[in-house]
Amino acid sequence: MAPGEEFAGYRIEALLGRGGMGVVYRAYDLRLERCVALKVIAPWLLGDEHARVRFFGESRAAAHVAHPHIVPLYAAGEHEGYPYIVTQLIEGMDLAVLLQAQGPLAPDRAVAIVTQIGSALAAAEPNRTALAAANAASRTPILFSQRAVLR
């Protein structure tokens, strides 16, 4: 998809990334007039029933977790044969990029981030089987305003 295209009521603004399970876009929700993250199953997985089950399992698991350090799920569905998930758009830097750019974190910052990630993982525990089936790379912590969020 390219910027300006519409998909299931969302206008694509930019490509944010590609992972093993899907492609993530910055999109604009035309109904609610807000920016969101739109994850669409990777085109090469459309015919893989196991991948589709995992993709929808990720959305069901995420729908049952409410925590300040886990990105909230707004919607999930299928449009023109493409499964998709819509979440809050989190602007920020991914932890791996931060570490690569700045090197080791100060101990107090590292402890704060690890504490937030641990809290998020504990909140997700009841749904761990479904969440573990999701692409681990999609849950790289994002840092913004000194707060870590799992996506």
Secondary structure in CASP SS format (residue, H / E / C, confidence):
PFRMAT SS
TARGET T0000
AUTHOR 0000-0000-0000
METHOD secondary structure of the structure
MODEL  1
M C 1.00
A C 1.00
P C 1.00
G C 1.00
E C 1.00
E E 1.00
F E 1.00
A C 1.00
G C 1.00
Y E 1.00
R E 1.00
I E 1.00
E E 1.00
A E 1.00
L E 1.00
L E 1.00
G E 1.00
R E 1.00
G C 1.00
G C 1.00
M C 1.00
G E 1.00
V E 1.00
V E 1.00
Y E 1.00
R E 1.00
A E 1.00
Y E 1.00
D E 1.00
L C 1.00
R C 1.00
L C 1.00
E C 1.00
R E 1.00
C E 1.00
V E 1.00
A E 1.00
L E 1.00
K E 1.00
V E 1.00
I E 1.00
A C 1.00
P H 1.00
W H 1.00
L H 1.00
L C 1.00
G C 1.00
D C 1.00
E H 1.00
H H 1.00
A H 1.00
R H 1.00
V H 1.00
R H 1.00
F H 1.00
F H 1.00
G H 1.00
E H 1.00
S H 1.00
R H 1.00
A H 1.00
A H 1.00
A H 1.00
H C 1.00
V C 1.00
A C 1.00
H C 1.00
P C 1.00
H C 1.00
I E 1.00
V C 1.00
P C 1.00
L E 1.00
Y E 1.00
A E 1.00
A E 1.00
G E 1.00
E E 1.00
H E 1.00
E C 1.00
G C 1.00
Y E 1.00
P E 1.00
Y E 1.00
I E 1.00
V E 1.00
T E 1.00
Q E 1.00
L C 1.00
I C 1.00
E C 1.00
G C 1.00
M E 1.00
D E 1.00
L H 1.00
A H 1.00
V H 1.00
L H 1.00
L H 1.00
Q H 1.00
A H 1.00
Q H 1.00
G C 1.00
P C 1.00
L C 1.00
A C 1.00
P H 1.00
D H 1.00
R H 1.00
A H 1.00
V H 1.00
A H 1.00
I H 1.00
V H 1.00
T H 1.00
Q H 1.00
I H 1.00
G H 1.00
S H 1.00
A H 1.00
L H 1.00
A H 1.00
A H 1.00
A H 1.00
E H 1.00
P H 1.00
N H 1.00
R H 1.00
T H 1.00
A H 1.00
L H 1.00
A H 1.00
A H 1.00
A C 1.00
N C 1.00
A H 1.00
A H 1.00
S H 1.00
R H 1.00
T C 1.00
P C 1.00
I E 1.00
L E 1.00
F E 1.00
S C 1.00
Q C 1.00
R E 1.00
A E 1.00
V E 1.00
L E 1.00
R C 1.00
END
